[in-house]
């Protein structure tokens, strides 16, 4: 389910030309408990599976709301 949500969000922000802003917010997200902030922009993360997908889900809502 997260994979489909991620693809939809990626398509939506690209369609509205918010990708640059999304990447800036994505990289500026602070560390959260034991999660390490990302050092790559959203599109550079190619293996969205397992640990990457789980950690992305913690940041997704906050980053998306700040972008919109």
Order of alpha helices (4+ residues) and beta strands (2+ residues): alpha-alpha-alpha
